Structures are given as structure tokens and as C-alpha cells.
Amino acid sequence: MNQSISCVLILELLTSISLAGCAMETRISYQGDVYPIFEDKCIGCHTPPFGEGYRKTGLDLGSYEALLQGSIYGPVIVPGNSKNSALNMLVEGRAGDLSRTLEMQHKPMTDHEIEVLRLWVGQGARNN
């Protein structure tokens, strides 16, 4: 019986160790994490009425509500799906020529900033 108890304890210990190794995904905040990125990299062009990005696309990044309205081309985020969100495609460089144009004309986002946006959209793009 002692041997079976030892086996169970060892099994529980190994399970705990393997679960502890799994990193928990950080909860991304729109106000604390996402908006500061927009403020630093995007709002200068995506603010009505004179921002160049706003004039060309109708995309206003000045508030969460404006972001949800999208652009003249439709929604820019698909909550819970960063792979199909136009915002993520653009900043990750998956939007072809448009991504390259943004990269050449503006200060590019860091890998960390791109990851924050990916996680936020993936987590449902909440206004938190």
C-alpha cells in the first residue's frame, strides 16, 4: 500500500510541475495596454477630421467606440479572431502593399506592441 501511495504522490507531483510550467496568458486591457499603442503610433493619422489615415479610410482610433465603427471598408477588428482582423493583418505585415506602405511612412510597431494587439483582439477586444 505504501508503494501505491508513493506512486500516486509522485504522479500528482509531476502533474503539478507540468501545469506550473504552462504560462498563463496575460489579460490585455484596452485602456492600459492598447490605447497607449494607438496614441503613440496611430492616432496622429487616424483622427478626424484632418488625419491622413482618417481621410483615406474613415478609421478613427481616438476611442474604443470609434474603433468598433471600423472604416469605410468595414470592421477592422473581429473580436476573438486576430487572424481575420484587418487591424492585426496590417500591423503584422499580412496586408501586402498596404502594410509595407505603413511601415515605410510611419514609426513601425515593436514585436511587443504587435503581440499586445494580437492578444487583445484574441481575448475578445474588450473595452476594459
CNS distance restraints for C-alpha pairs under 8 A (distance, minus, plus):
assign (resid   1 and name CA) (resid   5 and name CA) 6.27 0.50 0.50
assign (resid   2 and name CA) (resid   6 and name CA) 6.10 0.50 0.50
assign (resid   3 and name CA) (resid   7 and name CA) 6.22 0.50 0.50
assign (resid   4 and name CA) (resid   8 and name CA) 6.25 0.50 0.50
assign (resid   5 and name CA) (resid   9 and name CA) 6.16 0.50 0.50
assign (resid   6 and name CA) (resid  10 and name CA) 6.07 0.50 0.50
assign (resid   7 and name CA) (resid  11 and name CA) 6.07 0.50 0.50
assign (resid   8 and name CA) (resid  12 and name CA) 6.14 0.50 0.50
assign (resid   9 and name CA) (resid  13 and name CA) 6.05 0.50 0.50
assign (resid  10 and name CA) (resid  14 and name CA) 6.15 0.50 0.50
assign (resid  11 and name CA) (resid  15 and name CA) 6.18 0.50 0.50
assign (resid  12 and name CA) (resid  16 and name CA) 6.15 0.50 0.50
assign (resid  13 and name CA) (resid  17 and name CA) 6.19 0.50 0.50
assign (resid  14 and name CA) (resid  18 and name CA) 6.17 0.50 0.50
assign (resid  15 and name CA) (resid  19 and name CA) 6.15 0.50 0.50
assign (resid  16 and name CA) (resid  20 and name CA) 6.04 0.50 0.50
assign (resid  17 and name CA) (resid  21 and name CA) 6.43 0.50 0.50
assign (resid  18 and name CA) (resid  22 and name CA) 6.97 0.50 0.50
assign (resid  27 and name CA) (resid 120 and name CA) 7.74 0.50 0.50
assign (resid  27 and name CA) (resid 123 and name CA) 7.69 0.50 0.50
assign (resid  28 and name CA) (resid  32 and name CA) 7.89 0.50 0.50
assign (resid  28 and name CA) (resid  33 and name CA) 6.31 0.50 0.50
assign (resid  28 and name CA) (resid  34 and name CA) 7.69 0.50 0.50
assign (resid  28 and name CA) (resid 116 and name CA) 6.93 0.50 0.50
assign (resid  28 and name CA) (resid 119 and name CA) 6.81 0.50 0.50
assign (resid  28 and name CA) (resid 120 and name CA) 5.35 0.50 0.50
assign (resid  28 and name CA) (resid 123 and name CA) 7.70 0.50 0.50
assign (resid  29 and name CA) (resid  33 and name CA) 5.24 0.50 0.50
assign (resid  29 and name CA) (resid  34 and name CA) 6.55 0.50 0.50
assign (resid  29 and name CA) (resid 120 and name CA) 7.24 0.50 0.50
assign (resid  29 and name CA) (resid 126 and name CA) 7.58 0.50 0.50
assign (resid  29 and name CA) (resid 127 and name CA) 7.42 0.50 0.50
assign (resid  29 and name CA) (resid 128 and name CA) 5.26 0.50 0.50
assign (resid  30 and name CA) (resid  34 and name CA) 4.63 0.50 0.50
assign (resid  30 and name CA) (resid  35 and name CA) 5.74 0.50 0.50
assign (resid  30 and name CA) (resid  64 and name CA) 7.95 0.50 0.50
assign (resid  30 and name CA) (resid 120 and name CA) 7.46 0.50 0.50
assign (resid  30 and name CA) (resid 125 and name CA) 7.55 0.50 0.50
assign (resid  30 and name CA) (resid 126 and name CA) 6.74 0.50 0.50
assign (resid  30 and name CA) (resid 127 and name CA) 5.58 0.50 0.50
assign (resid  30 and name CA) (resid 128 and name CA) 5.34 0.50 0.50
assign (resid  31 and name CA) (resid  35 and name CA) 5.34 0.50 0.50
assign (resid  31 and name CA) (resid  36 and name CA) 7.35 0.50 0.50
assign (resid  31 and name CA) (resid 127 and name CA) 7.38 0.50 0.50
assign (resid  31 and name CA) (resid 128 and name CA) 6.24 0.50 0.50
assign (resid  32 and name CA) (resid  36 and name CA) 6.85 0.50 0.50
assign (resid  33 and name CA) (resid  37 and name CA) 6.97 0.50 0.50
assign (resid  33 and name CA) (resid 116 and name CA) 7.15 0.50 0.50
assign (resid  34 and name CA) (resid  38 and name CA) 6.52 0.50 0.50
assign (resid  34 and name CA) (resid 116 and name CA) 6.98 0.50 0.50
assign (resid  34 and name CA) (resid 117 and name CA) 6.47 0.50 0.50
assign (resid  34 and name CA) (resid 120 and name CA) 7.58 0.50 0.50
assign (resid  35 and name CA) (resid  39 and name CA) 5.97 0.50 0.50
assign (resid  36 and name CA) (resid  40 and name CA) 6.09 0.50 0.50
assign (resid  37 and name CA) (resid  41 and name CA) 5.92 0.50 0.50
assign (resid  37 and name CA) (resid  42 and name CA) 7.49 0.50 0.50
assign (resid  37 and name CA) (resid 113 and name CA) 6.78 0.50 0.50
assign (resid  38 and name CA) (resid  42 and name CA) 4.72 0.50 0.50
assign (resid  38 and name CA) (resid  43 and name CA) 5.73 0.50 0.50
assign (resid  38 and name CA) (resid  61 and name CA) 6.83 0.50 0.50
assign (resid  39 and name CA) (resid  43 and name CA) 5.22 0.50 0.50
assign (resid  39 and name CA) (resid  44 and name CA) 7.52 0.50 0.50
assign (resid  39 and name CA) (resid  62 and name CA) 7.90 0.50 0.50
assign (resid  41 and name CA) (resid 106 and name CA) 7.74 0.50 0.50
assign (resid  41 and name CA) (resid 107 and name CA) 6.64 0.50 0.50
assign (resid  41 and name CA) (resid 108 and name CA) 7.66 0.50 0.50
assign (resid  41 and name CA) (resid 109 and name CA) 7.21 0.50 0.50
assign (resid  42 and name CA) (resid  46 and name CA) 6.06 0.50 0.50
assign (resid  42 and name CA) (resid  61 and name CA) 7.15 0.50 0.50
assign (resid  43 and name CA) (resid  47 and name CA) 5.65 0.50 0.50
assign (resid  43 and name CA) (resid  60 and name CA) 7.63 0.50 0.50
assign (resid  43 and name CA) (resid  61 and name CA) 5.75 0.50 0.50
assign (resid  43 and name CA) (resid  62 and name CA) 6.20 0.50 0.50
assign (resid  44 and name CA) (resid  51 and name CA) 6.46 0.50 0.50
assign (resid  45 and name CA) (resid  51 and name CA) 4.24 0.50 0.50
assign (resid  45 and name CA) (resid  52 and name CA) 5.11 0.50 0.50
assign (resid  45 and name CA) (resid  53 and name CA) 4.77 0.50 0.50
assign (resid  45 and name CA) (resid  54 and name CA) 6.36 0.50 0.50
assign (resid  46 and name CA) (resid  51 and name CA) 5.26 0.50 0.50
assign (resid  46 and name CA) (resid  52 and name CA) 6.79 0.50 0.50
assign (resid  46 and name CA) (resid  53 and name CA) 4.85 0.50 0.50
assign (resid  46 and name CA) (resid  54 and name CA) 4.47 0.50 0.50
assign (resid  46 and name CA) (resid  55 and name CA) 7.99 0.50 0.50
assign (resid  46 and name CA) (resid  58 and name CA) 7.95 0.50 0.50
assign (resid  46 and name CA) (resid  59 and name CA) 5.97 0.50 0.50
assign (resid  46 and name CA) (resid  60 and name CA) 4.96 0.50 0.50
assign (resid  46 and name CA) (resid  61 and name CA) 5.64 0.50 0.50
assign (resid  46 and name CA) (resid  62 and name CA) 7.39 0.50 0.50
assign (resid  47 and name CA) (resid  51 and name CA) 5.00 0.50 0.50
assign (resid  47 and name CA) (resid  53 and name CA) 7.70 0.50 0.50
assign (resid  47 and name CA) (resid  54 and name CA) 5.79 0.50 0.50
assign (resid  47 and name CA) (resid  59 and name CA) 7.81 0.50 0.50
assign (resid  47 and name CA) (resid  60 and name CA) 5.25 0.50 0.50
assign (resid  47 and name CA) (resid  61 and name CA) 6.52 0.50 0.50
assign (resid  47 and name CA) (resid  62 and name CA) 6.20 0.50 0.50
assign (resid  48 and name CA) (resid  54 and name CA) 5.93 0.50 0.50
assign (resid  48 and name CA) (resid  55 and name CA) 7.42 0.50 0.50
assign (resid  48 and name CA) (resid  60 and name CA) 6.51 0.50 0.50
assign (resid  49 and name CA) (resid  54 and name CA) 7.07 0.50 0.50
assign (resid  49 and name CA) (resid  55 and name CA) 7.00 0.50 0.50
assign (resid  50 and name CA) (resid  54 and name CA) 7.14 0.50 0.50
assign (resid  50 and name CA) (resid  55 and name CA) 6.58 0.50 0.50
assign (resid  51 and name CA) (resid  55 and name CA) 6.11 0.50 0.50
assign (resid  52 and name CA) (resid  56 and name CA) 6.18 0.50 0.50
assign (resid  53 and name CA) (resid  57 and name CA) 5.94 0.50 0.50
assign (resid  53 and name CA) (resid  58 and name CA) 7.31 0.50 0.50
assign (resid  53 and name CA) (resid  59 and name CA) 6.93 0.50 0.50
assign (resid  54 and name CA) (resid  58 and name CA) 4.55 0.50 0.50
assign (resid  54 and name CA) (resid  59 and name CA) 5.02 0.50 0.50
assign (resid  54 and name CA) (resid  60 and name CA) 5.91 0.50 0.50
assign (resid  57 and name CA) (resid  71 and name CA) 5.54 0.50 0.50
assign (resid  57 and name CA) (resid  72 and name CA) 5.64 0.50 0.50
assign (resid  57 and name CA) (resid  73 and name CA) 7.24 0.50 0.50
assign (resid  58 and name CA) (resid  70 and name CA) 7.67 0.50 0.50
assign (resid  58 and name CA) (resid  71 and name CA) 4.77 0.50 0.50
assign (resid  58 and name CA) (resid  72 and name CA) 5.40 0.50 0.50
assign (resid  59 and name CA) (resid  66 and name CA) 7.64 0.50 0.50
assign (resid  59 and name CA) (resid  67 and name CA) 7.00 0.50 0.50
assign (resid  59 and name CA) (resid  69 and name CA) 8.00 0.50 0.50
assign (resid  59 and name CA) (resid  70 and name CA) 5.83 0.50 0.50
assign (resid  59 and name CA) (resid  71 and name CA) 4.41 0.50 0.50
assign (resid  59 and name CA) (resid  72 and name CA) 7.30 0.50 0.50
assign (resid  60 and name CA) (resid  66 and name CA) 5.57 0.50 0.50
assign (resid  60 and name CA) (resid  67 and name CA) 6.10 0.50 0.50
assign (resid  60 and name CA) (resid  70 and name CA) 7.71 0.50 0.50
assign (resid  60 and name CA) (resid  71 and name CA) 7.69 0.50 0.50
assign (resid  61 and name CA) (resid  66 and name CA) 6.20 0.50 0.50
assign (resid  61 and name CA) (resid  67 and name CA) 5.34 0.50 0.50
assign (resid  62 and name CA) (resid  66 and name CA) 6.68 0.50 0.50
assign (resid  62 and name CA) (resid  67 and name CA) 7.54 0.50 0.50
assign (resid  63 and name CA) (resid  67 and name CA) 6.27 0.50 0.50
assign (resid  64 and name CA) (resid  68 and name CA) 6.33 0.50 0.50
assign (resid  64 and name CA) (resid 127 and name CA) 6.65 0.50 0.50
assign (resid  65 and name CA) (resid  69 and name CA) 6.58 0.50 0.50
assign (resid  66 and name CA) (resid  70 and name CA) 6.98 0.50 0.50
assign (resid  67 and name CA) (resid  76 and name CA) 7.54 0.50 0.50
assign (resid  68 and name CA) (resid  75 and name CA) 6.93 0.50 0.50
assign (resid  68 and name CA) (resid  76 and name CA) 7.51 0.50 0.50
assign (resid  68 and name CA) (resid  77 and name CA) 7.30 0.50 0.50
assign (resid  69 and name CA) (resid  74 and name CA) 7.93 0.50 0.50
assign (resid  69 and name CA) (resid  75 and name CA) 6.59 0.50 0.50
assign (resid  70 and name CA) (resid  74 and name CA) 5.50 0.50 0.50
assign (resid  70 and name CA) (resid  75 and name CA) 4.23 0.50 0.50
assign (resid  70 and name CA) (resid  76 and name CA) 5.13 0.50 0.50
assign (resid  70 and name CA) (resid  77 and name CA) 7.58 0.50 0.50
assign (resid  71 and name CA) (resid  75 and name CA) 6.28 0.50 0.50
assign (resid  71 and name CA) (resid  76 and name CA) 6.82 0.50 0.50
assign (resid  75 and name CA) (resid  86 and name CA) 7.63 0.50 0.50
assign (resid  76 and name CA) (resid  85 and name CA) 5.80 0.50 0.50
assign (resid  76 and name CA) (resid  86 and name CA) 4.74 0.50 0.50
assign (resid  76 and name CA) (resid  87 and name CA) 5.28 0.50 0.50
assign (resid  77 and name CA) (resid  81 and name CA) 7.94 0.50 0.50
assign (resid  77 and name CA) (resid  82 and name CA) 7.41 0.50 0.50
assign (resid  77 and name CA) (resid  84 and name CA) 7.87 0.50 0.50
assign (resid  77 and name CA) (resid  85 and name CA) 4.52 0.50 0.50
assign (resid  77 and name CA) (resid  86 and name CA) 6.08 0.50 0.50
assign (resid  77 and name CA) (resid  87 and name CA) 5.99 0.50 0.50
assign (resid  77 and name CA) (resid  88 and name CA) 7.79 0.50 0.50
assign (resid  77 and name CA) (resid 121 and name CA) 6.99 0.50 0.50
assign (resid  77 and name CA) (resid 125 and name CA) 7.84 0.50 0.50
assign (resid  78 and name CA) (resid  82 and name CA) 6.70 0.50 0.50
assign (resid  78 and name CA) (resid  84 and name CA) 6.66 0.50 0.50
assign (resid  78 and name CA) (resid  85 and name CA) 5.05 0.50 0.50
assign (resid  78 and name CA) (resid 121 and name CA) 7.07 0.50 0.50
assign (resid  79 and name CA) (resid  85 and name CA) 7.96 0.50 0.50
assign (resid  79 and name CA) (resid 121 and name CA) 5.31 0.50 0.50
assign (resid  79 and name CA) (resid 122 and name CA) 6.50 0.50 0.50
assign (resid  79 and name CA) (resid 123 and name CA) 7.28 0.50 0.50
assign (resid  79 and name CA) (resid 124 and name CA) 4.32 0.50 0.50
assign (resid  79 and name CA) (resid 125 and name CA) 5.11 0.50 0.50
assign (resid  79 and name CA) (resid 126 and name CA) 7.96 0.50 0.50
assign (resid  80 and name CA) (resid 121 and name CA) 5.52 0.50 0.50
assign (resid  80 and name CA) (resid 122 and name CA) 4.13 0.50 0.50
assign (resid  80 and name CA) (resid 123 and name CA) 5.42 0.50 0.50
assign (resid  80 and name CA) (resid 124 and name CA) 4.21 0.50 0.50
assign (resid  80 and name CA) (resid 125 and name CA) 6.85 0.50 0.50
assign (resid  81 and name CA) (resid  85 and name CA) 6.41 0.50 0.50
assign (resid  81 and name CA) (resid 121 and name CA) 6.33 0.50 0.50
assign (resid  81 and name CA) (resid 122 and name CA) 5.19 0.50 0.50
assign (resid  81 and name CA) (resid 124 and name CA) 7.66 0.50 0.50
assign (resid  82 and name CA) (resid  88 and name CA) 5.93 0.50 0.50
assign (resid  82 and name CA) (resid 118 and name CA) 5.57 0.50 0.50
assign (resid  82 and name CA) (resid 119 and name CA) 7.65 0.50 0.50
assign (resid  82 and name CA) (resid 121 and name CA) 5.34 0.50 0.50
assign (resid  82 and name CA) (resid 122 and name CA) 5.28 0.50 0.50
assign (resid  83 and name CA) (resid  88 and name CA) 6.98 0.50 0.50
assign (resid  83 and name CA) (resid  89 and name CA) 7.16 0.50 0.50
assign (resid  84 and name CA) (resid  88 and name CA) 7.67 0.50 0.50
assign (resid  84 and name CA) (resid  89 and name CA) 7.28 0.50 0.50
assign (resid  85 and name CA) (resid  89 and name CA) 6.30 0.50 0.50
assign (resid  85 and name CA) (resid 121 and name CA) 7.93 0.50 0.50
assign (resid  86 and name CA) (resid  90 and name CA) 6.11 0.50 0.50
assign (resid  86 and name CA) (resid  95 and name CA) 7.95 0.50 0.50
assign (resid  87 and name CA) (resid  91 and name CA) 6.39 0.50 0.50
assign (resid  88 and name CA) (resid  92 and name CA) 5.75 0.50 0.50
assign (resid  88 and name CA) (resid 114 and name CA) 7.66 0.50 0.50
assign (resid  88 and name CA) (resid 117 and name CA) 6.99 0.50 0.50
assign (resid  88 and name CA) (resid 118 and name CA) 6.33 0.50 0.50
assign (resid  89 and name CA) (resid  93 and name CA) 6.05 0.50 0.50
assign (resid  89 and name CA) (resid  94 and name CA) 4.64 0.50 0.50
assign (resid  89 and name CA) (resid  95 and name CA) 5.40 0.50 0.50
assign (resid  90 and name CA) (resid  94 and name CA) 5.97 0.50 0.50
assign (resid  90 and name CA) (resid  95 and name CA) 5.17 0.50 0.50
assign (resid  90 and name CA) (resid  98 and name CA) 7.23 0.50 0.50
assign (resid  90 and name CA) (resid  99 and name CA) 5.17 0.50 0.50
assign (resid  91 and name CA) (resid  99 and name CA) 6.80 0.50 0.50
assign (resid  91 and name CA) (resid 109 and name CA) 7.20 0.50 0.50
assign (resid  91 and name CA) (resid 114 and name CA) 6.47 0.50 0.50
assign (resid  92 and name CA) (resid  99 and name CA) 7.84 0.50 0.50
assign (resid  92 and name CA) (resid 114 and name CA) 6.57 0.50 0.50
assign (resid  93 and name CA) (resid  99 and name CA) 5.00 0.50 0.50
assign (resid  93 and name CA) (resid 100 and name CA) 6.98 0.50 0.50
assign (resid  94 and name CA) (resid  99 and name CA) 6.86 0.50 0.50
assign (resid  95 and name CA) (resid  99 and name CA) 5.19 0.50 0.50
assign (resid  96 and name CA) (resid 100 and name CA) 6.62 0.50 0.50
assign (resid  97 and name CA) (resid 101 and name CA) 6.11 0.50 0.50
assign (resid  98 and name CA) (resid 102 and name CA) 6.27 0.50 0.50
assign (resid  99 and name CA) (resid 103 and name CA) 6.18 0.50 0.50
assign (resid 100 and name CA) (resid 104 and name CA) 6.20 0.50 0.50
assign (resid 101 and name CA) (resid 105 and name CA) 6.14 0.50 0.50
assign (resid 102 and name CA) (resid 106 and name CA) 5.78 0.50 0.50
assign (resid 102 and name CA) (resid 108 and name CA) 7.79 0.50 0.50
assign (resid 103 and name CA) (resid 107 and name CA) 6.81 0.50 0.50
assign (resid 103 and name CA) (resid 108 and name CA) 5.42 0.50 0.50
assign (resid 109 and name CA) (resid 113 and name CA) 5.89 0.50 0.50
assign (resid 109 and name CA) (resid 114 and name CA) 6.38 0.50 0.50
assign (resid 110 and name CA) (resid 114 and name CA) 6.32 0.50 0.50
assign (resid 111 and name CA) (resid 115 and name CA) 6.15 0.50 0.50
assign (resid 112 and name CA) (resid 116 and name CA) 6.19 0.50 0.50
assign (resid 113 and name CA) (resid 117 and name CA) 6.38 0.50 0.50
assign (resid 114 and name CA) (resid 118 and name CA) 6.19 0.50 0.50
assign (resid 115 and name CA) (resid 119 and name CA) 6.04 0.50 0.50
assign (resid 116 and name CA) (resid 120 and name CA) 6.04 0.50 0.50
assign (resid 117 and name CA) (resid 121 and name CA) 6.17 0.50 0.50
assign (resid 118 and name CA) (resid 122 and name CA) 6.01 0.50 0.50
assign (resid 119 and name CA) (resid 123 and name CA) 5.94 0.50 0.50
assign (resid 120 and name CA) (resid 124 and name CA) 6.60 0.50 0.50
assign (resid 120 and name CA) (resid 125 and name CA) 5.21 0.50 0.50
assign (resid 120 and name CA) (resid 126 and name CA) 7.51 0.50 0.50
assign (resid 121 and name CA) (resid 125 and name CA) 4.32 0.50 0.50
assign (resid 121 and name CA) (resid 126 and name CA) 7.92 0.50 0.50
